[in-house]
Amino acid sequence: MSDWDRSQQVDDLLNCLPEVLPPPRVRAQLRLAAGLTQQDVADAVGVKRVAVTRWELGQTNPRRPHRENYLRLLKGLADRFPEAAKADEGSATPSSEGGSG
């Protein structure tokens, strides 16, 4: 197997891993750092406000297609507000946990 084939195989493995959501506390901190309300996030992602509340409390995690949109929003907020994203480094919540929304 060539080095290129091995590199492609590694990329394939990485691409099939689920993306990880930040811990619930960081989700809320990112939203607050941006000056957004839970309703703002809910409207953007396409869910009810109570779903965002549950995500931020760690009671549930978003499911597709809301998970992808929420994750994209959180990544964008983390880029703009890196200090809020670092507030709870080291503990991540797998996106495969039960969810709602």
C-alpha positions in Angstrom: 0.0 0.0 0.0 1.4 3.4 -1.0 1.8 6.3 1.4 -1.0 8.1 -0.5 -3.3 5.1 0.0 -2.5 5.1 3.8 -3.1 8.8 4.0 -6.5 8.4 2.3 -7.3 5.6 4.7 -6.5 7.8 7.7 -8.7 10.6 6.2 -11.5 8.2 5.7 -11.4 7.1 9.3 -11.3 10.6 10.6 -14.3 11.6 8.4 -16.5 8.8 9.8 -16.0 9.9 13.4 -18.8 11.9 14.9 -18.2 15.5 15.6 -18.1 16.4 19.3 -20.2 19.1 20.9 -18.7 21.3 23.6 -19.8 20.7 27.1 -23.2 22.1 28.0 -21.7 24.9 30.1 -19.5 26.1 27.2 -22.5 26.0 24.9 -24.3 28.5 27.1 -21.1 30.6 27.6 -20.6 30.9 23.9 -24.1 32.0 23.4 -23.9 34.6 26.2 -20.5 35.9 24.9 -22.2 36.7 21.6 -25.1 38.4 23.3 -27.6 35.9 21.9 -30.7 34.6 23.6 -31.8 31.0 23.7 -34.7 32.1 21.4 -32.1 33.6 18.9 -30.3 30.2 18.8 -33.6 28.3 18.6 -34.8 30.4 15.7 -31.5 30.0 13.8 -31.3 26.3 14.3 -35.0 25.6 13.8 -36.1 24.3 17.2 -38.1 25.5 20.1 -36.4 27.5 22.9 -36.9 24.7 25.3 -34.7 22.4 23.2 -31.8 24.9 23.5 -32.4 25.1 27.2 -32.1 21.3 27.5 -29.0 21.3 25.4 -27.3 23.9 27.6 -28.3 22.1 30.7 -26.9 18.8 29.4 -30.3 17.1 29.6 -30.3 16.3 25.9 -28.2 16.8 22.8 -29.5 17.9 19.4 -30.2 15.3 16.7 -29.9 15.7 12.9 -30.4 18.0 11.1 -30.4 20.4 14.1 -27.1 19.0 15.4 -25.2 20.0 12.3 -26.6 23.5 12.4 -26.0 23.9 16.1 -22.5 22.6 15.9 -21.8 25.0 13.0 -23.1 27.9 15.1 -21.0 26.8 18.2 -17.9 26.5 16.1 -18.4 30.0 14.6 -19.0 31.4 18.1 -15.9 29.7 19.4 -13.8 31.3 16.6 -15.1 34.7 17.5 -15.1 34.2 21.3 -12.2 31.8 22.1 -12.1 32.7 25.8 -15.7 31.5 26.2 -14.8 28.3 24.4 -11.8 27.6 26.6 -13.8 28.0 29.8 -14.3 24.3 30.2 -11.6 22.6 28.1 -10.9 19.0 28.4 -14.4 17.6 28.8 -16.4 17.1 25.6 -19.9 15.7 25.2 -20.2 13.1 22.5 -22.7 13.9 19.9 -23.9 10.3 19.9 -25.7 10.8 23.3 -29.5 10.9 23.3 -31.0 14.1 22.0 -34.0 16.1 21.2 -34.8 18.7 18.6 
